[in-house]
Amino acid sequence: MFLVSLSTQGANAYNVNQYHRLDRLSTEDLMRRGQDYLQNKGWADSAMVCYSIVANRAQSDHQESKEMYQIARALNNLGYIYATYYYDYHKAYENLNQSMELSKRYGYDNNLAYAYLNMASIINSRNSLYAGEAFSSDALDNTRLAFDVAIKAQEWNVAVTSIYNMLEMMRNKNDIRLIEPELTRFKGLQLNDSVEMWQCTRMFCQATEAYFAGQYAKALEYYDQMEAKSQEVMTNRQQCIIKAMQQKAIVLAAMHRYQEAIDCLQQVAEITVSQGMQSELIDTYRALAQVYAAMGNSQKADYYDYKYLKAKDELIHKSHAEKLEKSRFLDEMRRVNEQVEEIQAKHERAHQLLLMMSLIAAIILIALVLLVRSNIKQRNYIRHLYEKNVQLLDVKVADTGASAQPIGEQEESSPKYQGLLDQESKDRLFDQIKRVMDDMSIICKPDFSLQQLADQVGSNYKYVSHVLNECYGKSFKQVLNEQRVREACRMFNDTERYGNLTIEAIAANLGFNSRSNFTVTFKRITGISPSDFMRMAKGK
């Protein structure tokens, strides 16, 4: 399933401090920049800022028709970026719906065709990824609309891609009759090779019709031609080749040539793994499971069904991780000195330079005063935090959870596991957990995990997690980090024994995998950095 955009793809960090500078640019300049960031530089984050500024201008009631067209395009591209790079389908829907509304109001049929196709692809991708549905009537309806509007606007790339996507949907629905009107119109088009996927899609159409008519040999011939034509495709070449091979395997299986089908799919699996094409790999595993099931080999069918589910789960987790990671781009500083304004005419240069230097001198003077005051306050604050943390060194782990009620007095929580353990079992399990969590030789191992804690106390990790949350009011990771940081404070403060150790050495001894991870965790818990704490300890 292909998403299409009026621009191409990419991702890059962007400095939010440039937003106001970009906001001064015209809408056309911003659209050109956004497309350049995507197409030539591959900076989706930067493009998102440009398109967002343009989209925000839709709030004005005094936009010209030409500028409203650019706003509709910007909203369409934002929907594409949110879905493709951030897996934020809610924001993608929101932007695409706004783009459709503007396109319908002002008659922008070419943009409307793209928006419909993107909406269909997003619906289908989300349903396949999260709901496990192989077919969506909403996705098919939007693809039909994309095809109809594309024909009207003569957006042939959208029209061809729409047919391609509908044919792919019919494989899952197993009923080509649903799109017969669209196929009839498609076969009546007189296009040429300037429409990139025209020949490939034409072969796909003929092969699919032959397959559903039971003409398997002819279908195989067309799929071979589709694979050959896919070599000429630039934007989605690898996906088209893989789709042809997958469909060919389905035909071979229908002809009971199971081993040939399996060999074909195994070849596809190797390609998708080497290219990192996770979605295509998931489809291939599912197809392998179906072929082995048709052969009657339940063991192999179960094996590939497991690999299909595992790969799908990995893709879901990856999408969440990428969504979190890429959403932080506004906090990054990529181009600090971008768009520096040119100095005005030469006859004003001297005056401007003098004024600038005077202003800078005043700013530096003020900054120095503020910096001195800030440093004094910061030192006092760090000393206060250090002394406060030193006072807490002798407090036991149980005391760190003092904000939670005693075990027997807790309010009901975690309904999923409430009642599975009686109170006596909870108390006993809590004592065992506390004993392990107090043992630094165990919890400071780098790979120490909730499962290992459960193994140590001889219980199910879900029960252990439940008791931790109920008794401490915190997760396992929080309790583990607090114990390790408490031990780090003790080591820093014992300069006689540990004064020669570096922060890296102490972090490694406590099970942290890097100094940066240790520093972030230490500061979050104590309020000050490890280096500040160590400096205070040595100077006490």
N, C-alpha and C positions, 0 to 999 in steps of 0.2 A: 504494500500500500504506500503510494507516494504522496507526500505533501509538496505543494509547489508554492513558490513565493515570487513576487515581483523582483526580489533580490535573491541571492544565494546565501550560503550558510557560513558560520564562523563564530568564534567566541574570544573575548579578550577582556582584560581588566580595564577599568576606567576610573579616572579621578573625578569624583563628584564636584570638586571645586571648579571644574570647567563648565558646570551646568549653566551658570548665569552668563558666562561669556558666550556660550553657544546660543543661548536664548536670544541674543541680539541679532542673530543671523536670520535671513529670510527663510521662508518655508522651502523654497526650491533649493537653496544652498544646503539646508539641513537634510533634505531628501537625497541630494547628491552625495553628501558626506556619509549618510547612513548606508547607502548602497556601496560606496567605496569601501567603508569599513568591513562590510560583509563580503563583497565579491572579491576585492583585491587584497585586503589585509587579514580577513578572517577574524574580526573583532566584533563578535555578536553583542558584547556588553556595551561597547561604544555605540554601535548602531542602535541599540535599545534606547540609549539616552537621546539620540537625535530624533528617533521616531516618537518617543514619549513627549518631547517638547512640541513637535508638530501636532500630535494627537491632542494635547492640552489646549491647543488653539481652537479646537472645535467648540469651546465654551463661549467664544465670542459670537455675537450676532451680526457682525459686520464683515464676514469673510466673503471674498469673491469666489465665483464658481470654480475658477482654476485652482485656487488655494484649497477649496473644499475637496476637490479631487485628490490633491496630495494628502490631505488629512485622512481620507478614506483609505488610500494606499498605505499610509503609515500605520493605521489601525490593523489593517490586514497583515502587514509585516510583523507587527507586535504579536499578533495571535500566533503567527508562524514561529517566532523566536521563543515565546513562552512555552509552546508545546514541544518544540524540537530540542531546546537547550536547557530548559528549566523544569520540564515535566509538570508545569503548573497549568493544568487543564482548565481550571476555573478562570484564571486570568486570560487564557487563550480564548475560551468561549466568550468572555465579556468583550474583548477587543474585536473579535470577528463579528459578533452580533452588531456592535456599533458600526463597523465597516459596512456590513450589509444594509443597515438602516440608511446610512448616508448615500450608499450607492443606489438604492432604490429611489430615494427621495430626489436625487439629482440626475438619475439615468446613467450612472457609470457602469454599464454592463460588463465591460472588460474586467474591471476590478471585482464586480459582483461574482463573476465566474470563478476567479481565483478564490474568493472568500468562501463560496459554497464548497469548492473542492477541498480546501483546507479544513473546513468544518467537518466534512464527511470523514476525512482521514483521521482527524483528531478523535471523533466519536468512535470510529472503528478501532483505532490503536488503543484507546483507553479501555474500551470494553474487552478487547483481547487480552490486555495486560492485567487488568484488575478484576474484571467480572468473569473472565474465562469464556466469554461468548465469541464464537467464530463468525457470527453473522449479526448484523444490526440493520433493522429496517430503516432507522433514522439515518444511518450512514448511507444506505442505498438511495433514500429519497434526496438527500443533499447532493449526492453524486449525479443523480438524474438532473437536478436543477442546474448543477454546474455545466453539464453537457448541453442542456437546452440553451442556457444563456451564452455559453461559449460559441455555439453555432450562430446565434443571433449576432454576436459581437465579432465573429470570425477570429476568435482566440483559439487557433487550431491546436496549439500545444495543450491547452486545458481540455479541449474536446477529446483529443486522443488519449490523454492521461486518464480522463474520466472513464472512457471505455475500458482501458486497461484495468483500472481499479474495480470496475463492475464485473469484469470477467473473473478477476481474482475472488471477488465476493461469491460469485456463483459456484466456484469450486467448493466453498464451505457450505453453501445452501443446497448444492446438488440439483439445481433446477434452473436451466438457462432460459426457460420461457419467461421468467420475470423481466428480462431485459430485451426481449425480442424487438420491441419497437425501436429502442435505441440502436440495436445492432443493425437493423434495416437502414436506418438513417446514416449510420456510420459507413456501411458498405457502399452507400451512394455518394460519398464524398470523393472528390477528385483532388487529392493532395499530392505533394511531391516530397522529395527527401529533405527539403529544408525544414519540415516538421520532424523533429529528431526521432520520435518514437513511432512514426507512422507505419513503417514497414514491419517493425517488430510487433506492434499491436495488431496489425492486419493478420499476421501469421498466427498470433495468439487467438484471435477471433475464429479463424478457420479451423484451427486445431481443436478449440473448445466445442465448436459445433459438430465436428466429426466425432469427437469423443462421446458427446451426449446422444449422437445418432447411432452409436455402437460401431462406428467405422474406425476401429482402433489402429489398423495399419496406416490409414490415411492421417489419423491424428498424430501418430509417431513421426510421419514424414513432415507434417507442418511444424511440430515442435522442434525437429532438427533444423528446419529453416528459420524458426524463431530464434534458436540459439545462435545460428550464424548471423542473422540480422542484428542481434543484440551486440555483436562485436563492434558495430558501427555507432552504437549509442554512446554519447559522451557523459552525460550527467548521471545516469543510473545504469551504466553498463553492467556492472557486476550483479546487481539485483535482478536485471532482466535475464542474464545468463542462468543464474541460479533458479529463477522461476521456471524457465524453460526445462531445465533438468529435473526439477521437482515434479512438474506436470508430466514429463516423459515417464518418470518412475511410476506415477499413478496409472498411466495407460498400460505400462508393462505389467503391473500387478493385476489390472483388470483382464489381461490376456493370460494370466496365470504364469507369466514368466517372472516368477518371484525373485530368483537369484539375480537376474539382470536388473530388476528394480532396486534390489538391495545394493548391488554394486554401484548403481547410479547415485543413490542417496548417500552411500558412504563417501563417494567422491565429493558430493555437495557438502557433506559434513566437514571434510578436510579443508575445503575452500573457505567455508564460513568461519571455522576455528582460526585458520591462518590470517584471515582478514578482520577478525574481531567482529563479525556480523552476527550479533547475539540473537536478534529477532529471527533472522533466516535460519539460524542453527536450531532454534526452538521449533520452527515449522518442520525442519528436517527430522528431528527426533520424533515428533508426533507422527510424521509419515512413515518412518521406520517401524514404529510400534504398530501402526495399522497394517503394514505389509506382513510383518511377522505374525500378527493375529490372523490375517487371512490365510497364511500358510498353515496355521494350527500350531505354531511354535509359541506357546504361551510364556515360556521362560524368557525368550528373547523379547517378546512383546512387553512383558512386565519390566524388563531391564530398560528398554528405551522409553517406556512410559515414565519410569522413574527419572531418567535423564532429562526428559521433556519437562517434568514438573520441577526438577532441581534447577535447570537452566532458566526457567521462567521465574522462579523465586529469586535467583541471583540477579536477573534483570530488574525485578521490582526493587530489590535492595539497592542496586546500582543507581536506579533512577532517583530514589530518595536521597542517596548520598550526593549525587551530582546536583540535585536541586538545592540542597543545603550549601554545597560548596560554591556554586555559581551565583547564589543569591547574595554573596558577600562582596561582589565586585565593587559596589559603591564605596566600600571602606578602603579600597586599595588605591595606591597612588602610582599611576602608570606614566602619566605625562605631565610632570609638575610644571614644566616651563613652556607648555604648548600654548599656542596662540598669543604670544607676547606682542603687544601692540607696537607698531612702528613709531618711532619718534616723529613728531610733526615736522613741518617745513624747517629748513636750515636757519632761517632768520629768527625762529622761536627756540632753537635747540639750547642755546646758552642759558636763556632765562628759565627754561623748563628744568635743565640740569641743576641749576642753582637751587631752584625751588624744591626739587626732588631730594637733593642732598640735605637741605635744611630739614625737610620733613623726616628723612631717614635718621638724621642725627637726633631729632627730638624723639622719634620712636625708640631708637636704641637707648637713649637716656632713660626714658620711661620704662622700657623693657628691663634695663639693668636694675632699676629701683624695685620693680615688681619681682624680678628674679631673686634679688637678695631677700626680700620679704618672704617670697614663696619658699626659698631654700630653708630659711629659719623655721617657718611653720612646718615644712616637710620633715626636717630633722626631728623637731619636737613630736610630730605625729608618729614618725617611725619609732622613736624611742618609747612612746606610749604603747604602741602596738607590741613592741618587743617585750616590754615589761609585763604587759597583760598576758602574752603567750607564755612567758617564763612561769608566771603564776599558775598557769593551767597545766604545766608539764606533769605534775603529780596526780592530776585528776585521771581516774580510770576510764576505760572505754565506756563502761555503763553510765558514767556521769555525762558523757557527751550526748547521750540520748535522753538526758533528763527532761528535755522538753516534751518527750512523749510520756504518756501515762504509764503507770506500772502495768505489768502484763495482765494481771487479773482485773484491772480497772479500765482497760482500753475500750473505747467505743467500737462498735462493729465496723470492720473494714475488710476490704478484699473479699467480697461476697463469694467469689469463685471458690475460695479455699476455706472460708469461715465454716466451722463445724466439722471439718475433716480431721482436725486434731482437737482432742480434749485439752482442758487447761493444764492438767498435769503433764501431758506430752509437750505442750508448748513451753512450759517452764523448764522441763528437762532439756528440750532441744535448745532453748535459749542459753542455758548454762554451758552446754557443749559448744555452741557457737562462740560464746564469749571466751571460753578457754582457748579455742583455736585462734580467735582474733587477737588475743593477748600474746600469742606466741610469735615473736618477730621472725624467728627462724623459718616459720612456715609462710607467713603472709608476705614476706619480703622477696619471695621467689618471683622472678619476672612473669612467669606464666600462671601464677596463682589466680584461680577463677572461682566463680560461684559454684560451678560443678565440682571443683576440687574441695571447696569448703563442705559441700554436701557429702562428698565421699569421706572426708575426715570425720564428720559427725554421724555418718551412716544413715543419711536420710535423703529424701527426694529434694532436688534443687528448688522445686516450686514451693515446697513447705519451708525450706530454709529462707527463700526470698520473702515469703509471707511473714515469717516470724521476724526477720530483720526489719521489714517495713513497719510491722505492728509495734515492735519493742523500741526501735531506735527512731522511728519516723523518717528513716532514710533508706536509700537503696544500698545494695551490697557494695557498689562501686564507691559511693560516698563514704561509707563506714571504712572501707579498705584504705582509701586515700587519706582520711583523717588519721587513721592509726599510723600509716607510714609517715605522714607529715609530723605527727606528734613525736615519732621516733627521730625524725630529722632535727627537730627543734632540740631534743635532748642531746643529740650528737653535736650539733653546733655549739650548744651551751657548755659542753664538756670539752673545753679547749685543751685540757691537759692530755686527754686520750685521743681526741680526734682533730686537734687543731691543725695538724699537718695535711689533712685530707682536703682535696678539692671538692667543689660542689658536684662536679661530674662523678667523682668517686662515691660520694655519699648517695647521690641519686641512684647510681648503679647498684649499690649495696642494698638499697631499699626497694629494688624491683622496678624502678622507672626505666623506660626504654630510651630516654633521651633527656638531656639537660632542659631543653625547651618545654617538654611535657611536665617535668618536675617543677620547673619555675612557675608555669601557669597554675598548676595544682596547688603549689605551696602558697602562692600569693592569693589565690581565691579563698583558701582556708584561713590563713593567718592575717591577711591584709597587707603584708609587706613581702618583698622579694627575698629569696634565699641569701643573696649577696648582702643586702641590708641587715638581715638577721645575723649573718656571720660577722659582719663588721661590728655590730653592737655587742655581740658576745665576746669578741676579742678585746673590745675596748672597755668592757664593764669594770 
